[in-house]
């Protein structure tokens, strides 16, 4: 209950201070709040994903596959079947990650 009260007090103080700002500084304050929120969400997502067994390995493998595709010379064209198989392999890896995410 004390935490909720502190939270409410902080919100009231923030609102009071924000109402006193001129529009251009209010815009900066909103941008800062958005940045803090995005950072918090990113950190939470990163912690969640890194707790999934083998997620880091799957992610690195996918990045390496992307690097290999980018380093392929432009005159080398894959067949439709090769492209399909590569796509299915990546989809399978991501499906495994999503299943582990859902189970955690």
N, CA, C and O atoms as CSV, one atom per row, in Angstrom:
chain,resi,resn,atom,element,x,y,z
A,1,UNK,N,N,0.821,-1.197,0.000
A,1,UNK,CA,C,0.000,0.000,0.000
A,1,UNK,C,C,0.865,1.260,0.000
A,1,UNK,O,O,0.544,2.240,-0.672
A,2,UNK,N,N,1.975,1.228,0.765
A,2,UNK,CA,C,2.875,2.376,0.819
A,2,UNK,C,C,3.488,2.646,-0.549
A,2,UNK,O,O,3.694,3.800,-0.924
A,3,UNK,N,N,3.776,1.591,-1.290
A,3,UNK,CA,C,4.347,1.745,-2.631
A,3,UNK,C,C,3.354,2.423,-3.561
A,3,UNK,O,O,3.730,3.279,-4.361
A,4,UNK,N,N,2.080,2.037,-3.455
A,4,UNK,CA,C,1.048,2.665,-4.285
A,4,UNK,C,C,0.922,4.151,-3.953
A,4,UNK,O,O,0.722,4.977,-4.844
A,5,UNK,N,N,1.038,4.482,-2.685
A,5,UNK,CA,C,0.936,5.878,-2.265
A,5,UNK,C,C,2.115,6.683,-2.816
A,5,UNK,O,O,1.935,7.797,-3.307
A,6,UNK,N,N,3.322,6.114,-2.734
A,6,UNK,CA,C,4.495,6.796,-3.280
A,6,UNK,C,C,4.314,7.011,-4.782
A,6,UNK,O,O,4.594,8.088,-5.306
A,7,UNK,N,N,3.845,5.974,-5.457
A,7,UNK,CA,C,3.619,6.054,-6.898
A,7,UNK,C,C,2.631,7.177,-7.212
A,7,UNK,O,O,2.860,7.983,-8.113
A,8,UNK,N,N,1.557,7.221,-6.476
A,8,UNK,CA,C,0.541,8.255,-6.677
A,8,UNK,C,C,1.116,9.647,-6.417
A,8,UNK,O,O,0.829,10.593,-7.151
A,9,UNK,N,N,1.931,9.764,-5.363
A,9,UNK,CA,C,2.563,11.050,-5.050
A,9,UNK,C,C,3.493,11.490,-6.177
A,9,UNK,O,O,3.497,12.659,-6.562
A,10,UNK,N,N,4.281,10.553,-6.703
A,10,UNK,CA,C,5.188,10.884,-7.802
A,10,UNK,C,C,4.412,11.341,-9.030
A,10,UNK,O,O,4.795,12.302,-9.698
A,11,UNK,N,N,3.312,10.640,-9.323
A,11,UNK,CA,C,2.498,11.025,-10.475
A,11,UNK,C,C,1.906,12.419,-10.289
A,11,UNK,O,O,1.886,13.218,-11.226
A,12,UNK,N,N,1.432,12.706,-9.100
A,12,UNK,CA,C,0.850,14.029,-8.832
A,12,UNK,C,C,1.908,15.115,-8.964
A,12,UNK,O,O,1.659,16.164,-9.557
A,13,UNK,N,N,3.087,14.861,-8.412
A,13,UNK,CA,C,4.173,15.842,-8.505
A,13,UNK,C,C,4.590,16.042,-9.959
A,13,UNK,O,O,4.804,17.173,-10.397
A,14,UNK,N,N,4.707,14.942,-10.711
A,14,UNK,CA,C,5.100,15.039,-12.118
A,14,UNK,C,C,4.065,15.837,-12.910
A,14,UNK,O,O,4.416,16.696,-13.719
A,15,UNK,N,N,2.794,15.544,-12.669
A,15,UNK,CA,C,1.743,16.264,-13.383
A,15,UNK,C,C,1.786,17.756,-13.053
A,15,UNK,O,O,1.654,18.600,-13.939
A,16,UNK,N,N,1.970,18.065,-11.788
A,16,UNK,CA,C,2.033,19.465,-11.376
A,16,UNK,C,C,3.196,20.187,-12.061
A,16,UNK,O,O,3.042,21.300,-12.564
A,17,UNK,N,N,4.346,19.541,-12.070
A,17,UNK,CA,C,5.518,20.156,-12.700
A,17,UNK,C,C,5.345,20.280,-14.213
A,17,UNK,O,O,5.722,21.294,-14.801
A,18,UNK,N,N,4.778,19.252,-14.842
A,18,UNK,CA,C,4.574,19.283,-16.286
A,18,UNK,C,C,3.619,20.407,-16.691
A,18,UNK,O,O,3.815,21.049,-17.722
A,19,UNK,N,N,2.603,20.640,-15.891
A,19,UNK,CA,C,1.629,21.704,-16.202
A,19,UNK,C,C,2.267,23.089,-16.159
A,19,UNK,O,O,1.747,24.025,-16.767
A,20,UNK,N,N,3.385,23.231,-15.448
A,20,UNK,CA,C,4.043,24.533,-15.320
A,20,UNK,C,C,5.044,24.807,-16.447
A,20,UNK,O,O,5.547,25.923,-16.571
A,21,UNK,N,N,5.327,23.810,-17.250
A,21,UNK,CA,C,6.316,23.973,-18.316
A,21,UNK,C,C,5.721,24.638,-19.548
A,21,UNK,O,O,4.552,24.433,-19.874
A,22,UNK,N,N,6.543,25.445,-20.235
A,22,UNK,CA,C,6.089,25.973,-21.521
A,22,UNK,C,C,6.057,24.831,-22.546
A,22,UNK,O,O,6.726,23.814,-22.360
A,23,UNK,N,N,5.289,24.993,-23.617
A,23,UNK,CA,C,5.092,23.900,-24.586
A,23,UNK,C,C,6.383,23.276,-25.118
A,23,UNK,O,O,6.465,22.053,-25.229
A,24,UNK,N,N,7.386,24.080,-25.446
A,24,UNK,CA,C,8.612,23.511,-26.014
A,24,UNK,C,C,9.361,22.638,-24.999
A,24,UNK,O,O,9.953,21.626,-25.374
A,25,UNK,N,N,9.337,23.020,-23.730
A,25,UNK,CA,C,9.989,22.201,-22.704
A,25,UNK,C,C,9.127,20.996,-22.335
A,25,UNK,O,O,9.654,19.948,-21.961
A,26,UNK,N,N,7.830,21.138,-22.436
A,26,UNK,CA,C,6.929,20.010,-22.203
A,26,UNK,C,C,7.179,18.922,-23.250
A,26,UNK,O,O,7.170,17.731,-22.941
A,27,UNK,N,N,7.400,19.352,-24.481
A,27,UNK,CA,C,7.700,18.400,-25.558
A,27,UNK,C,C,8.986,17.628,-25.254
A,27,UNK,O,O,9.057,16.424,-25.501
A,28,UNK,N,N,10.001,18.313,-24.721
A,28,UNK,CA,C,11.258,17.656,-24.347
A,28,UNK,C,C,11.018,16.670,-23.201
A,28,UNK,O,O,11.553,15.561,-23.204
A,29,UNK,N,N,10.214,17.081,-22.228
A,29,UNK,CA,C,9.918,16.206,-21.091
A,29,UNK,C,C,9.198,14.942,-21.551
A,29,UNK,O,O,9.502,13.847,-21.078
A,30,UNK,N,N,8.262,15.087,-22.454
A,30,UNK,CA,C,7.529,13.929,-22.985
A,30,UNK,C,C,8.486,13.002,-23.726
A,30,UNK,O,O,8.394,11.781,-23.608
A,31,UNK,N,N,9.398,13.586,-24.484
A,31,UNK,CA,C,10.379,12.771,-25.206
A,31,UNK,C,C,11.270,12.000,-24.227
A,31,UNK,O,O,11.601,10.840,-24.471
A,32,UNK,N,N,11.653,12.637,-23.133
A,32,UNK,CA,C,12.481,11.970,-22.122
A,32,UNK,C,C,11.707,10.829,-21.459
A,32,UNK,O,O,12.257,9.752,-21.228
A,33,UNK,N,N,10.447,11.069,-21.160
A,33,UNK,CA,C,9.617,10.025,-20.554
A,33,UNK,C,C,9.474,8.851,-21.517
A,33,UNK,O,O,9.562,7.694,-21.108
A,34,UNK,N,N,9.253,9.148,-22.787
A,34,UNK,CA,C,9.129,8.089,-23.798
A,34,UNK,C,C,10.425,7.288,-23.890
A,34,UNK,O,O,10.399,6.063,-24.010
A,35,UNK,N,N,11.558,7.987,-23.833
A,35,UNK,CA,C,12.856,7.298,-23.874
A,35,UNK,C,C,13.014,6.381,-22.663
A,35,UNK,O,O,13.432,5.232,-22.806
A,36,UNK,N,N,12.684,6.878,-21.479
A,36,UNK,CA,C,12.791,6.060,-20.270
A,36,UNK,C,C,11.894,4.830,-20.354
A,36,UNK,O,O,12.294,3.732,-19.966
A,37,UNK,N,N,10.699,5.019,-20.855
A,37,UNK,CA,C,9.761,3.901,-20.993
A,37,UNK,C,C,10.295,2.882,-21.989
A,37,UNK,O,O,10.255,1.680,-21.728
A,38,UNK,N,N,10.792,3.348,-23.122
A,38,UNK,CA,C,11.320,2.436,-24.149
A,38,UNK,C,C,12.527,1.670,-23.600
A,38,UNK,O,O,12.658,0.470,-23.845
A,39,UNK,N,N,13.397,2.342,-22.870
A,39,UNK,CA,C,14.568,1.695,-22.282
A,39,UNK,C,C,14.143,0.624,-21.299
A,39,UNK,O,O,14.710,-0.468,-21.283
A,40,UNK,N,N,13.156,0.928,-20.484
A,40,UNK,CA,C,12.653,-0.033,-19.500
A,40,UNK,C,C,12.075,-1.259,-20.198
A,40,UNK,O,O,12.330,-2.392,-19.789
A,41,UNK,N,N,11.295,-1.029,-21.253
A,41,UNK,CA,C,10.707,-2.139,-22.001
A,41,UNK,C,C,11.783,-2.985,-22.665
A,41,UNK,O,O,11.701,-4.213,-22.675
A,42,UNK,N,N,12.793,-2.321,-23.220
A,42,UNK,CA,C,13.881,-3.049,-23.887
A,42,UNK,C,C,14.646,-3.909,-22.898
A,42,UNK,O,O,14.967,-5.061,-23.189
A,43,UNK,N,N,14.939,-3.350,-21.722
A,43,UNK,CA,C,15.666,-4.101,-20.699
A,43,UNK,C,C,14.857,-5.304,-20.227
A,43,UNK,O,O,15.403,-6.393,-20.049
A,44,UNK,N,N,13.560,-5.106,-20.025
A,44,UNK,CA,C,12.704,-6.206,-19.578
A,44,UNK,C,C,12.632,-7.300,-20.642
A,44,UNK,O,O,12.691,-8.487,-20.324
A,45,UNK,N,N,12.506,-6.897,-21.893
A,45,UNK,CA,C,12.454,-7.869,-22.988
A,45,UNK,C,C,13.766,-8.633,-23.082
A,45,UNK,O,O,13.776,-9.854,-23.244
A,46,UNK,N,N,14.868,-7.908,-22.980
A,46,UNK,CA,C,16.181,-8.554,-23.062
A,46,UNK,C,C,16.363,-9.568,-21.941
A,46,UNK,O,O,16.831,-10.681,-22.179
A,47,UNK,N,N,15.997,-9.191,-20.726
A,47,UNK,CA,C,16.118,-10.125,-19.601
A,47,UNK,C,C,15.254,-11.363,-19.825
A,47,UNK,O,O,15.685,-12.486,-19.562
A,48,UNK,N,N,14.047,-11.152,-20.306
A,48,UNK,CA,C,13.134,-12.265,-20.556
A,48,UNK,C,C,13.695,-13.198,-21.619
A,48,UNK,O,O,13.703,-14.416,-21.441
A,49,UNK,N,N,14.165,-12.626,-22.724
A,49,UNK,CA,C,14.674,-13.444,-23.815
A,49,UNK,C,C,15.943,-14.191,-23.413
A,49,UNK,O,O,16.129,-15.347,-23.794
A,50,UNK,N,N,16.807,-13.547,-22.653
A,50,UNK,CA,C,18.056,-14.200,-22.261
A,50,UNK,C,C,17.830,-15.317,-21.252
A,50,UNK,O,O,18.711,-16.154,-21.054
A,51,UNK,N,N,16.675,-15.345,-20.617
A,51,UNK,CA,C,16.347,-16.434,-19.691
A,51,UNK,C,C,15.829,-17.673,-20.413
A,51,UNK,O,O,15.693,-18.734,-19.805
A,52,UNK,N,N,15.544,-17.544,-21.689
A,52,UNK,CA,C,15.083,-18.697,-22.460
A,52,UNK,C,C,16.305,-19.549,-22.791
A,52,UNK,O,O,17.279,-19.046,-23.350
A,53,UNK,N,N,16.257,-20.832,-22.449
A,53,UNK,CA,C,17.405,-21.699,-22.753
A,53,UNK,C,C,17.736,-21.674,-24.248
A,53,UNK,O,O,16.848,-21.797,-25.092
A,54,UNK,N,N,18.984,-21.519,-24.555
A,54,UNK,CA,C,19.522,-21.557,-25.929
A,54,UNK,C,C,19.093,-20.382,-26.802
A,54,UNK,O,O,19.372,-20.391,-28.001
A,55,UNK,N,N,18.425,-19.368,-26.247
A,55,UNK,CA,C,17.994,-18.251,-27.082
A,55,UNK,C,C,19.191,-17.530,-27.690
A,55,UNK,O,O,19.187,-17.214,-28.879
A,56,UNK,N,N,20.219,-17.268,-26.877
A,56,UNK,CA,C,21.387,-16.543,-27.378
A,56,UNK,C,C,22.022,-17.298,-28.543
A,56,UNK,O,O,22.434,-16.689,-29.530
A,57,UNK,N,N,22.100,-18.625,-28.425
A,57,UNK,CA,C,22.692,-19.425,-29.497
A,57,UNK,C,C,21.843,-19.356,-30.772
A,57,UNK,O,O,22.380,-19.206,-31.870
A,58,UNK,N,N,20.512,-19.466,-30.623
A,58,UNK,CA,C,19.624,-19.359,-31.782
A,58,UNK,C,C,19.789,-17.990,-32.450
A,58,UNK,O,O,19.880,-17.890,-33.673
A,59,UNK,N,N,19.824,-16.960,-31.638
A,59,UNK,CA,C,19.929,-15.605,-32.163
A,59,UNK,C,C,21.237,-15.423,-32.927
A,59,UNK,O,O,21.244,-14.874,-34.028
A,60,UNK,N,N,22.358,-15.888,-32.336
A,60,UNK,CA,C,23.650,-15.772,-33.010
A,60,UNK,C,C,23.668,-16.563,-34.315
A,60,UNK,O,O,24.230,-16.115,-35.315
A,61,UNK,N,N,23.059,-17.726,-34.296
A,61,UNK,CA,C,23.007,-18.549,-35.504
A,61,UNK,C,C,22.232,-17.834,-36.608
A,61,UNK,O,O,22.642,-17.848,-37.769
A,62,UNK,N,N,21.133,-17.221,-36.250
A,62,UNK,CA,C,20.335,-16.490,-37.234
A,62,UNK,C,C,21.118,-15.296,-37.769
A,62,UNK,O,O,21.098,-15.028,-38.971
A,63,UNK,N,N,21.808,-14.575,-36.881
A,63,UNK,CA,C,22.634,-13.455,-37.325
A,63,UNK,C,C,23.728,-13.919,-38.280
A,63,UNK,O,O,23.996,-13.263,-39.286
A,64,UNK,N,N,24.361,-15.051,-37.965
A,64,UNK,CA,C,25.412,-15.579,-38.839
A,64,UNK,C,C,24.835,-15.958,-40.199
A,64,UNK,O,O,25.458,-15.712,-41.232
A,65,UNK,N,N,23.648,-16.554,-40.198
A,65,UNK,CA,C,23.011,-16.900,-41.471
A,65,UNK,C,C,22.731,-15.651,-42.295
A,65,UNK,O,O,22.904,-15.659,-43.513
A,66,UNK,N,N,22.302,-14.581,-41.640
A,66,UNK,CA,C,22.052,-13.323,-42.343
A,66,UNK,C,C,23.349,-12.754,-42.897
A,66,UNK,O,O,23.385,-12.265,-44.026
A,67,UNK,N,N,24.434,-12.818,-42.091
A,67,UNK,CA,C,25.734,-12.331,-42.557
A,67,UNK,C,C,26.199,-13.115,-43.776
A,67,UNK,O,O,26.726,-12.534,-44.725
A,68,UNK,N,N,26.008,-14.431,-43.756
A,68,UNK,CA,C,26.398,-15.268,-44.890
A,68,UNK,C,C,25.615,-14.888,-46.131
A,68,UNK,O,O,26.167,-14.848,-47.230
A,69,UNK,N,N,24.322,-14.607,-45.958
A,69,UNK,CA,C,23.513,-14.209,-47.110
A,69,UNK,C,C,23.971,-12.867,-47.668
A,69,UNK,O,O,23.991,-12.675,-48.884
A,70,UNK,N,N,24.339,-11.936,-46.790
A,70,UNK,CA,C,24.785,-10.623,-47.246
A,70,UNK,C,C,26.143,-10.705,-47.937
A,70,UNK,O,O,26.434,-9.912,-48.833
A,71,UNK,N,N,26.971,-11.658,-47.524
A,71,UNK,CA,C,28.304,-11.794,-48.108
A,71,UNK,C,C,28.307,-12.611,-49.393
A,71,UNK,O,O,29.352,-12.758,-50.027
A,72,UNK,N,N,27.161,-13.140,-49.783
A,72,UNK,CA,C,27.059,-13.917,-51.008
A,72,UNK,C,C,27.156,-12.966,-52.195
A,72,UNK,O,O,26.519,-11.912,-52.207
A,73,UNK,N,N,27.941,-13.334,-53.176
A,73,UNK,CA,C,28.092,-12.460,-54.344
A,73,UNK,C,C,26.760,-12.365,-55.080
A,73,UNK,O,O,25.962,-13.302,-55.071
A,74,UNK,N,N,26.536,-11.227,-55.711
A,74,UNK,CA,C,25.244,-10.976,-56.352
A,74,UNK,C,C,25.007,-11.854,-57.569
A,74,UNK,O,O,23.861,-12.022,-57.985
A,75,UNK,N,N,26.073,-12.427,-58.158
A,75,UNK,CA,C,25.860,-13.256,-59.336
A,75,UNK,C,C,25.529,-14.704,-58.977
A,75,UNK,O,O,25.321,-15.535,-59.861
A,76,UNK,N,N,25.482,-14.997,-57.694
A,76,UNK,CA,C,25.157,-16.353,-57.257
A,76,UNK,C,C,23.684,-16.367,-56.850
A,76,UNK,O,O,23.308,-15.747,-55.855
A,77,UNK,N,N,22.865,-17.058,-57.604
A,77,UNK,CA,C,21.427,-17.059,-57.368
A,77,UNK,C,C,21.012,-18.431,-56.857
A,77,UNK,O,O,21.355,-19.461,-57.438
A,78,UNK,N,N,20.270,-18.421,-55.763
A,78,UNK,CA,C,19.803,-19.681,-55.182
A,78,UNK,C,C,18.543,-20.130,-55.902
A,78,UNK,O,O,17.778,-19.319,-56.424
A,79,UNK,N,N,18.350,-21.416,-55.917
A,79,UNK,CA,C,17.120,-21.948,-56.510
A,79,UNK,C,C,15.963,-21.692,-55.548
A,79,UNK,O,O,16.171,-21.424,-54.365
A,80,UNK,N,N,14.757,-21.778,-56.068
A,80,UNK,CA,C,13.567,-21.589,-55.237
A,80,UNK,C,C,13.554,-22.588,-54.086
A,80,UNK,O,O,13.164,-22.248,-52.969
A,81,UNK,N,N,13.974,-23.804,-54.354
A,81,UNK,CA,C,13.981,-24.840,-53.319
A,81,UNK,C,C,14.974,-24.508,-52.211
A,81,UNK,O,O,14.684,-24.724,-51.034
A,82,UNK,N,N,16.146,-23.983,-52.578
A,82,UNK,CA,C,17.144,-23.597,-51.572
A,82,UNK,C,C,16.626,-22.460,-50.700
A,82,UNK,O,O,16.819,-22.454,-49.484
A,83,UNK,N,N,15.979,-21.518,-51.328
A,83,UNK,CA,C,15.419,-20.383,-50.593
A,83,UNK,C,C,14.332,-20.878,-49.648
A,83,UNK,O,O,14.282,-20.473,-48.487
A,84,UNK,N,N,13.479,-21.738,-50.135
A,84,UNK,CA,C,12.399,-22.286,-49.312
A,84,UNK,C,C,12.971,-23.047,-48.119
A,84,UNK,O,O,12.497,-22.876,-46.995
A,85,UNK,N,N,13.968,-23.873,-48.344
A,85,UNK,CA,C,14.566,-24.659,-47.256
A,85,UNK,C,C,15.227,-23.752,-46.215
A,85,UNK,O,O,15.105,-23.996,-45.015
A,86,UNK,N,N,15.919,-22.719,-46.667
A,86,UNK,CA,C,16.547,-21.775,-45.739
A,86,UNK,C,C,15.487,-21.051,-44.918
A,86,UNK,O,O,15.635,-20.873,-43.709
A,87,UNK,N,N,14.416,-20.637,-45.592
A,87,UNK,CA,C,13.321,-19.959,-44.906
A,87,UNK,C,C,12.685,-20.869,-43.859
A,87,UNK,O,O,12.444,-20.444,-42.729
A,88,UNK,N,N,12.419,-22.103,-44.226
A,88,UNK,CA,C,11.803,-23.043,-43.293
A,88,UNK,C,C,12.709,-23.320,-42.095
A,88,UNK,O,O,12.222,-23.473,-40.975
A,89,UNK,N,N,14.008,-23.386,-42.319
A,89,UNK,CA,C,14.947,-23.610,-41.215
A,89,UNK,C,C,14.915,-22.450,-40.233
A,89,UNK,O,O,14.916,-22.664,-39.020
A,90,UNK,N,N,14.885,-21.235,-40.739
A,90,UNK,CA,C,14.823,-20.057,-39.866
A,90,UNK,C,C,13.494,-20.019,-39.133
A,90,UNK,O,O,13.450,-19.741,-37.935
A,91,UNK,N,N,12.422,-20.295,-39.839
A,91,UNK,CA,C,11.097,-20.309,-39.207
A,91,UNK,C,C,11.039,-21.346,-38.086
A,91,UNK,O,O,10.455,-21.092,-37.032
A,92,UNK,N,N,11.641,-22.505,-38.311
A,92,UNK,CA,C,11.636,-23.549,-37.288
A,92,UNK,C,C,12.386,-23.088,-36.047
A,92,UNK,O,O,11.939,-23.330,-34.926
A,93,UNK,N,N,13.524,-22.426,-36.240
A,93,UNK,CA,C,14.300,-21.915,-35.101
A,93,UNK,C,C,13.472,-20.898,-34.316
A,93,UNK,O,O,13.408,-20.962,-33.088
A,94,UNK,N,N,12.840,-19.963,-35.022
A,94,UNK,CA,C,12.036,-18.950,-34.338
A,94,UNK,C,C,10.829,-19.582,-33.642
A,94,UNK,O,O,10.440,-19.145,-32.560
A,95,UNK,N,N,10.244,-20.597,-34.251
A,95,UNK,CA,C,9.119,-21.277,-33.618
A,95,UNK,C,C,9.561,-21.900,-32.298
A,95,UNK,O,O,8.835,-21.844,-31.306
A,96,UNK,N,N,10.757,-22.494,-32.290
A,96,UNK,CA,C,11.277,-23.073,-31.047
A,96,UNK,C,C,11.483,-21.984,-29.989
A,96,UNK,O,O,11.195,-22.189,-28.810
A,97,UNK,N,N,11.977,-20.845,-30.418
A,97,UNK,CA,C,12.178,-19.734,-29.477
A,97,UNK,C,C,10.845,-19.261,-28.927
A,97,UNK,O,O,10.724,-19.024,-27.725
A,98,UNK,N,N,9.841,-19.119,-29.787
A,98,UNK,CA,C,8.530,-18.651,-29.333
A,98,UNK,C,C,7.877,-19.653,-28.383
A,98,UNK,O,O,7.221,-19.257,-27.420
A,99,UNK,N,N,8.052,-20.931,-28.645
A,99,UNK,CA,C,7.505,-21.959,-27.751
A,99,UNK,C,C,8.173,-21.858,-26.384
A,99,UNK,O,O,7.505,-21.925,-25.352
A,100,UNK,N,N,9.492,-21.698,-26.381
A,100,UNK,CA,C,10.195,-21.569,-25.107
A,100,UNK,C,C,9.773,-20.292,-24.382
A,100,UNK,O,O,9.644,-20.278,-23.158
A,101,UNK,N,N,9.560,-19.223,-25.147
A,101,UNK,CA,C,9.105,-17.968,-24.550
A,101,UNK,C,C,7.733,-18.139,-23.922
A,101,UNK,O,O,7.487,-17.640,-22.824
A,102,UNK,N,N,6.840,-18.837,-24.608
A,102,UNK,CA,C,5.496,-19.062,-24.088
A,102,UNK,C,C,5.524,-19.938,-22.832
A,102,UNK,O,O,4.712,-19.763,-21.924
A,103,UNK,N,N,6.457,-20.871,-22.796
A,103,UNK,CA,C,6.551,-21.786,-21.646
A,103,UNK,C,C,7.211,-21.142,-20.432
A,103,UNK,O,O,7.067,-21.639,-19.315
A,104,UNK,N,N,7.934,-20.039,-20.639
A,104,UNK,CA,C,8.643,-19.443,-19.499
A,104,UNK,C,C,7.777,-18.464,-18.743
A,104,UNK,O,O,8.224,-17.876,-17.758
